[in-house]
């Protein structure tokens, strides 16, 4: 009976993570269209203000008798780092969506992980050696990434011909998004290790991006955007941010890390599927093939990395 329960738990866990991918893809495609009309920084400010208020409410009702550290009790530089990396990831994501197609944003952001790992291992942690499989995976992802960039710059992606300046901005901000996500994970883990609960982290991680948005957009622009789109942005905040994050955490709790990694790697495909329902974004066979090849290399890298860990663990035992 226990085996059946575990199998059901894993099945539903994978389903939760795939649902996270789908909701994220739908949100990205919707925002891509909305940001052609709404002010970028006002949209960011209002969206993450709603998200912050929600998690403040959760933290208020989640209080218990245990002495749980909050933001002021945690190391200041970790709090600052999580705000900087959160601002970088979401600002990069929103700006990239404004200028290039959602599936490309997701693919480029996802590709940063193995590229960053390769750079750190080779240039910084010189004592560690990369396996041939890891090098092969990283090089494959890098080539796919270059092909995706070329397609975007040449106007053969799903959005067709776009301004070269806009393409450069979109590609650069997608990379910023991916880099910030990698660093954000590291600093989130540090805060968790200090005893700060995830819901507590969520209450203060958006402070910087909201303040930046207020400063850049200005009060008048925020009020205009709020008047026109408050309900839309509330729905985006709840169903595009809060709900997917909750679903992801539930999924992570039910399946092994390797399965989580494989499931999350599929995100660009869900973005690509979601954008087929947008009238503004056309079907691009080039984008589809390059994303598919990138996912194959990423999946291979994840699998081989987990295999090496298992072998090393068995040797120690």
QUILIN-V943225 format. One record per backbone hydrogen bond with DSSP energy under -1.0 kcal/mol. NH is the residue of the N-H (numbers start at 1). CO is the residue of the C=O. If there is no record, write none. Layout:
# QUILIN-V943225
{{NH & CO} {NH & CO}}
This chain:
# QUILIN-V943225
{{5 & 1} {6 & 2} {7 & 3} {8 & 4} {9 & 5} {10 & 6} {11 & 7} {12 & 8} {13 & 9} {14 & 10} {15 & 11} {16 & 12} {17 & 13} {18 & 14} {19 & 15} {20 & 16} {21 & 17} {22 & 18} {23 & 19} {24 & 20} {25 & 21} {26 & 22} {27 & 23} {28 & 24} {29 & 25} {30 & 26} {31 & 27} {32 & 28} {33 & 29} {34 & 30} {35 & 31} {36 & 33} {37 & 34} {38 & 34} {43 & 39} {44 & 40} {45 & 41} {46 & 42} {47 & 43} {48 & 44} {49 & 45} {50 & 46} {51 & 47} {52 & 48} {53 & 49} {54 & 50} {55 & 51} {56 & 52} {57 & 53} {58 & 54} {59 & 55} {60 & 56} {61 & 57} {62 & 58} {68 & 66} {74 & 70} {79 & 75} {80 & 76} {81 & 77} {82 & 78} {83 & 79} {84 & 80} {85 & 81} {86 & 82} {87 & 83} {88 & 84} {89 & 85} {90 & 86} {91 & 87} {92 & 88} {93 & 89} {94 & 90} {95 & 91} {96 & 92} {97 & 93} {98 & 94} {99 & 95} {100 & 96} {105 & 101} {106 & 102} {107 & 103} {108 & 104} {109 & 105} {110 & 106} {111 & 107} {115 & 111} {116 & 112} {117 & 113} {118 & 114} {119 & 115} {120 & 116} {121 & 117} {122 & 118} {123 & 119} {124 & 120} {125 & 120} {126 & 124} {128 & 125} {135 & 131} {136 & 132} {137 & 133} {138 & 134} {139 & 135} {140 & 136} {141 & 137} {142 & 138} {143 & 139} {144 & 140} {145 & 141} {146 & 142} {147 & 143} {148 & 144} {149 & 145} {150 & 146} {151 & 147} {152 & 148} {153 & 149} {154 & 150} {156 & 151} {160 & 157} {167 & 163} {168 & 164} {169 & 165} {170 & 166} {171 & 167} {172 & 168} {173 & 169} {174 & 170} {175 & 171} {176 & 172} {177 & 173} {178 & 174} {179 & 175} {180 & 176} {181 & 177} {182 & 178} {183 & 179} {184 & 180} {185 & 181} {186 & 182} {187 & 183} {188 & 184} {189 & 185} {190 & 186} {191 & 187} {192 & 188} {193 & 189} {194 & 190} {195 & 192} {196 & 191} {201 & 197} {202 & 198} {204 & 201} {205 & 201} {210 & 206} {211 & 207} {212 & 208} {213 & 209} {214 & 210} {215 & 211} {216 & 212} {217 & 213} {218 & 214} {222 & 218} {223 & 219} {224 & 220} {225 & 221} {226 & 222} {227 & 223} {228 & 224} {229 & 225} {230 & 226} {233 & 229} {234 & 230} {235 & 231} {236 & 232} {237 & 233} {238 & 234} {239 & 235} {240 & 236} {242 & 237} {243 & 238} {245 & 241} {246 & 242} {247 & 243} {248 & 244} {249 & 245} {250 & 246} {251 & 247} {252 & 248} {253 & 249} {254 & 251} {260 & 256} {261 & 257} {262 & 258} {263 & 259} {264 & 260} {265 & 261} {267 & 264} {269 & 266} {270 & 266} {271 & 267} {272 & 268} {273 & 269} {274 & 270} {275 & 271} {276 & 273} {277 & 274} {278 & 275} {282 & 158} {288 & 284} {289 & 285} {290 & 286} {291 & 287} {292 & 288} {293 & 289} {294 & 290} {295 & 291} {296 & 292} {297 & 293} {298 & 294} {299 & 295} {300 & 296} {301 & 297} {302 & 298} {303 & 299} {304 & 300} {305 & 301} {306 & 302} {307 & 303} {308 & 304} {309 & 305} {310 & 306} {311 & 307} {312 & 308} {313 & 309} {314 & 310} {315 & 311} {316 & 312} {317 & 313}}
